[in-house]
Amino acid sequence: MASLTSKTTKRHALAENQRKENKMASSAEKYLMKESDTTQGVENEEKNVCIEKDTKYSWFVCACAFCTQIFVLGVLHAFGVFFVEFIKEFKSTKGTTGTY
């Protein structure tokens, strides 16, 4: 009889802990837990997805980002060429020119 009572008390304690955890879980966590249990809904949704073509504006933004990246990296890697001109312009040594 004592073992039966201890088992029921453990069950009640576990159930109480689960209730507390469920209350503390945010709505996003509950949504994710619910979605992970049902994979059929996700598969059905994937079949109904309509993929739109990229617009001209998105390609324009992509091209601008590419050009900006090339320009920035080009300036960084060509600093040695500019450094020689800075030395001539400031008419100073390499150390003092580098501190500016």
Number of C-alpha atoms within 10 A of each C-alpha: 6 6 8 9 10 11 12 11 12 12 12 12 12 12 12 12 12 12 11 11 11 13 10 10 11 10 11 9 12 12 11 10 11 11 13 11 9 10 10 10 10 11 10 10 9 9 8 8 8 7 6 6 6 8 8 9 9 10 11 11 11 12 12 12 12 11 11 12 11 12 11 10 10 11 12 10 9 10 11 11 10 10 14 12 12 17 16 11 10 10 11 12 11 12 9 11 16 11 6 6
